[in-house]
Amino acid sequence: MKTLGLSPAKDIEEFLTLKKTALSLYGSGLAEYEIRILDDQSYEMHMKRCFAYENIVRAGIADRCECGIFARLQGWLDAQELEHELTPPLVSV
């Protein structure tokens, strides 16, 4: 956000636009997901396919790995100084 000179999102629509843009920068086709806005402060994201999970399963280490997207999402929310609650919450290791 600092590099691009972006201001924190003003509403959920602006946040989700930033999130979708950021995900597209990481690589098109790496994940398939649906986002549903629940109200003016909440949304739900359903991952349909994730390249990282597929490769973790292929490597046989799924029982020893934790998805990193939630920590990244929390970082985006923190960087924008948005009040938030992740469900389920992140687990500290």
For each residue, the residues with C-beta under 8 A, 3 or more apart:
1: 4 6 8 79 80
2: 5
3:
4: 1
5: 2
6: 1 18
7: 10
8: 1 79 80 81 82
9: 12 14 15 17 18 80 82
10: 7 14
11: 14 15 40
12: 9 15 16 37 40 41 42 43
13: 16 17 37
14: 9 10 11 17 18
15: 9 11 12 18 19 80 82
16: 12 13 19 20 35 37 43
17: 9 13 14 20 21
18: 6 9 14 15 21 22 76 80
19: 15 16 22 23 73 76
20: 16 17 23 24 35
21: 17 18 24 25
22: 18 19 25 26 76
23: 19 20 26 31
24: 20 21 28
25: 21 22
26: 22 23 30
27: 30
28: 24
29:
30: 26 27 50 51 52
31: 23 47 49 50 51
32: 47 48 49
33: 45 46 47 48
34: 45 46 48
35: 16 20 43 44 45 46
36: 43 44 45 46
37: 12 13 16 42 43
38: 42 43 44
39: 42
40: 11 12
41: 12
42: 12 37 38 39
43: 12 16 35 36 37 38
44: 35 36 38
45: 33 34 35 36
46: 33 34 35 36
47: 31 32 33 50 69
48: 32 33 34
49: 31 32 54
50: 30 31 47 53 54 67 69
51: 30 31 54 55
52: 30 55 56 67 68
53: 50 56 57 62 67
54: 49 50 51 57 58
55: 51 52 58 59
56: 52 53 59 61 62 65
57: 53 54 60 62
58: 54 55
59: 55 56
60: 57
61: 56 64 65
62: 53 56 57 65
63:
64: 61
65: 56 61 62
66: 91 93
67: 50 52 53 70
68: 52 71 72
69: 47 50 72 73
70: 67 73 74 86 90
71: 68 74 75 90
72: 68 69 75 76
73: 19 69 70 76 77 86
74: 70 71 77 78 84 86 90
75: 71 72 78 79
76: 18 19 22 72 73 79 80
77: 73 74 80 82 84
78: 74 75 81 82
79: 1 8 75 76
80: 1 8 9 15 18 76 77
81: 8 78
82: 8 9 15 77 78
83:
84: 74 77
85: 89
86: 70 73 74 89 90
87:
88:
89: 85 86
90: 70 71 74 86
91: 66
92:
93: 66
